Amino acid sequence: MRSSLVAALLLSGSAFAAEPRSATTTATACTDSKTQLLQAAKEQGLVLNEEQIGTLSSDTGNIVATSIAGFEKIPDTAYAQGVDVAFVYIDSPDAGVPAGYYRVKVRANPEDIQVGKYKAVATLIDATGKEVAQRATRIETFSQEATKSARYGSPMNVGIQQQTIRDYNLTRFFKTVTVILIRPWGTTVIDLFGVDYSDYYGF
């Protein structure tokens, strides 16, 4: 699983177009969406990891996301109190929330936090502080202490991944977009579209 998550980071910082667009148009759109994400975060008093901003544009919609500054120093044990992990822009009819900017707070039951895999819940919070939705989250902790490592080339990596998954009866297909946060001591995978695929990943 760890290798597949790292591979997903190839999507980080890239735009995926539903229709062919020129390189100049795509680059401009990415720059604009990143600038707007930073501005929206600033208006909410948040500082983001700018170098980790990722974008996805496809027939599913438009997603822009990055981690909140400081998250790269927080151990997974802090999930028991709840941790602001990311700031995202979501504009998709499949997401089940109004188009807009959301602070993402992840919380896990204290008794579930362990070295290994476990479930958590991410809450999408809008600019007014309203909790708009909760989303299934999958965490894998390698170490319960915040450690330094050159394994992934930086203390934090953020990726956005679009997936289409079949149900167990192979009769329906579901689209989802996940935000993947990788630190040396663990990974956090947030399903922005509100479908829990934990069983699919063996949780």
C-alpha positions as CSV (number, residue, x, y, z in Angstrom):
1,M,0.0,0.0,0.0
2,R,2.8,2.4,0.9
3,S,4.3,2.2,-2.6
4,S,0.9,2.8,-4.3
5,L,0.4,5.9,-2.2
6,V,3.8,7.3,-3.1
7,A,3.0,6.6,-6.8
8,A,-0.2,8.6,-6.4
9,L,2.0,11.7,-5.6
10,L,2.9,11.9,-9.2
11,L,-0.5,13.6,-9.5
12,S,0.6,16.3,-7.1
13,G,0.8,19.8,-8.6
14,S,-0.6,18.7,-11.9
15,A,-3.8,19.6,-13.7
16,F,-5.8,16.9,-15.5
17,A,-8.1,18.3,-18.2
18,A,-11.4,16.8,-19.3
19,E,-10.7,18.3,-22.8
20,P,-7.3,19.0,-24.4
21,R,-6.0,22.4,-23.6
22,S,-2.8,24.2,-24.5
23,A,0.1,24.1,-22.1
24,T,-0.1,27.8,-21.6
25,T,-3.8,27.7,-20.7
26,T,-3.3,24.8,-18.3
27,A,-0.3,26.5,-16.6
28,T,-2.3,29.7,-16.2
29,A,-5.3,27.9,-14.7
30,C,-3.1,26.1,-12.2
31,T,-1.4,29.3,-11.2
32,D,-4.7,31.1,-10.7
33,S,-6.2,28.3,-8.7
34,K,-3.2,28.1,-6.4
35,T,-3.1,31.8,-5.9
36,Q,-6.8,31.8,-5.0
37,L,-6.4,28.9,-2.6
38,L,-3.6,30.9,-0.8
39,Q,-5.7,34.0,-0.7
40,A,-8.8,32.2,0.7
41,A,-6.6,30.6,3.4
42,K,-5.1,33.9,4.3
43,E,-8.6,35.4,4.8
44,Q,-9.3,32.6,7.3
45,G,-6.0,33.2,9.1
46,L,-4.4,30.0,7.8
47,V,-0.9,29.5,6.5
48,L,-0.4,26.7,3.9
49,N,2.5,24.7,2.6
50,E,2.5,26.5,-0.7
51,E,5.1,24.2,-2.4
52,Q,2.8,21.2,-1.8
53,I,-0.3,22.6,-3.6
54,G,-1.8,20.0,-6.0
55,T,-4.6,20.6,-8.5
56,L,-6.9,18.2,-10.4
57,S,-9.3,19.3,-13.2
58,S,-11.3,16.6,-15.0
59,D,-14.9,15.5,-15.8
60,T,-15.3,15.0,-12.1
61,G,-14.7,18.7,-11.3
62,N,-12.0,20.9,-9.9
63,I,-10.0,20.1,-6.8
64,V,-7.2,22.1,-5.3
65,A,-5.5,21.0,-2.0
66,T,-2.5,21.3,0.2
67,S,-1.5,20.8,3.8
68,I,-1.7,23.4,6.5
69,A,1.7,24.6,7.7
70,G,2.8,22.9,10.8
71,F,1.0,19.6,10.1
72,E,4.4,18.2,9.0
73,K,5.6,18.4,12.7
74,I,2.5,16.8,14.4
75,P,2.6,13.2,15.5
76,D,-0.3,10.9,14.6
77,T,-1.2,10.6,18.3
78,A,-2.6,14.1,18.1
79,Y,-5.5,12.8,16.0
80,A,-7.2,12.0,19.3
81,Q,-7.7,15.7,19.9
82,G,-8.4,16.5,16.2
83,V,-5.8,18.1,13.8
84,D,-6.3,20.7,11.1
85,V,-4.5,18.9,8.3
86,A,-5.4,20.4,4.9
87,F,-7.1,23.2,3.1
88,V,-9.0,22.4,-0.1
89,Y,-11.1,23.9,-2.8
90,I,-13.9,21.6,-4.1
91,D,-16.1,22.2,-7.1
92,S,-17.8,18.9,-8.1
93,P,-21.4,17.7,-8.4
94,D,-20.2,14.3,-7.0
95,A,-18.7,15.8,-3.8
96,G,-22.0,16.4,-2.1
97,V,-21.0,19.8,-0.8
98,P,-21.3,23.4,-2.2
99,A,-18.4,24.6,-4.3
100,G,-16.0,26.4,-2.0
101,Y,-13.0,26.4,0.3
102,Y,-12.8,24.1,3.2
103,R,-10.5,23.5,6.2
104,V,-10.1,19.8,6.8
105,K,-9.9,18.6,10.4
106,V,-9.1,14.9,11.1
107,R,-10.0,13.1,14.3
108,A,-9.5,9.5,15.3
109,N,-10.8,7.6,18.4
110,P,-7.9,7.4,20.9
111,E,-8.3,3.6,21.2
112,D,-7.9,3.2,17.5
113,I,-4.6,5.0,17.1
114,Q,-1.8,2.5,16.7
115,V,1.2,1.5,14.6
116,G,-0.7,0.1,11.6
117,K,-3.9,0.9,9.8
118,Y,-7.1,2.5,11.3
119,K,-10.1,4.6,10.4
120,A,-10.7,8.3,11.2
121,V,-13.1,11.0,10.2
122,A,-12.3,14.2,8.4
123,T,-14.6,17.2,8.9
124,L,-15.0,19.8,6.1
125,I,-15.3,23.3,7.7
126,D,-16.3,26.3,5.6
127,A,-15.2,29.9,5.9
128,T,-17.9,30.7,8.6
129,G,-16.7,27.8,10.8
130,K,-19.6,25.6,9.9
131,E,-19.0,21.9,9.8
132,V,-20.4,21.1,6.4
133,A,-19.7,17.4,6.0
134,Q,-17.7,14.5,7.4
135,R,-15.6,12.2,5.2
136,A,-14.1,8.8,5.6
137,T,-10.4,8.8,6.3
138,R,-7.8,6.1,6.3
139,I,-4.6,6.4,8.3
140,E,-1.5,4.2,8.4
141,T,0.9,5.0,11.1
142,F,4.5,3.8,10.8
143,S,5.7,5.4,14.1
144,Q,3.7,7.3,16.8
145,E,6.6,9.8,17.1
146,A,7.3,12.6,14.7
147,T,10.5,11.6,13.1
148,K,12.8,13.0,10.5
149,S,13.4,10.9,7.4
150,A,14.6,11.4,3.8
151,R,12.5,8.4,2.6
152,Y,10.3,10.6,0.4
153,G,12.7,13.4,-0.2
154,S,10.9,15.9,2.0
155,P,9.1,15.9,5.4
156,M,5.7,16.2,3.7
157,N,4.2,15.2,0.4
158,V,0.6,15.9,-0.8
159,G,-1.1,14.2,-3.6
160,I,-4.6,14.2,-5.2
161,Q,-5.9,11.0,-6.8
162,Q,-9.0,10.3,-8.8
163,Q,-10.4,6.7,-8.7
164,T,-13.2,4.7,-10.1
165,I,-14.1,1.7,-8.0
166,R,-16.7,-1.0,-8.5
167,D,-19.0,-2.3,-5.7
168,Y,-18.7,-5.9,-4.5
169,N,-21.5,-7.0,-6.9
170,L,-19.7,-5.5,-9.8
171,T,-22.9,-3.7,-10.8
172,R,-22.1,-0.1,-10.0
173,F,-19.1,2.2,-10.4
174,F,-18.2,5.0,-8.1
175,K,-16.0,8.0,-8.7
176,T,-14.0,9.5,-5.8
177,V,-11.2,11.9,-5.3
178,T,-8.8,11.4,-2.4
179,V,-6.3,13.8,-0.8
180,I,-3.2,11.9,0.3
181,L,-0.9,13.3,2.9
182,I,2.5,11.5,3.4
183,R,4.9,12.2,6.2
184,P,7.9,10.0,7.3
185,W,5.9,8.5,10.1
186,G,2.6,7.9,8.4
187,T,0.0,8.4,5.6
188,T,-3.5,10.0,5.8
189,V,-6.0,9.4,3.0
190,I,-9.1,11.5,2.9
191,D,-12.0,10.7,0.6
192,L,-13.5,14.0,-0.4
193,F,-16.6,12.4,-2.0
194,G,-17.9,10.8,1.1
195,V,-17.8,7.1,0.3
196,D,-15.9,4.8,2.7
197,Y,-13.6,2.5,0.7
198,S,-11.7,1.3,3.7
199,D,-12.6,-2.3,3.0
200,Y,-11.3,-2.0,-0.6
201,Y,-8.0,-1.0,0.9
202,G,-8.0,-3.9,3.4
203,F,-8.8,-1.8,6.6
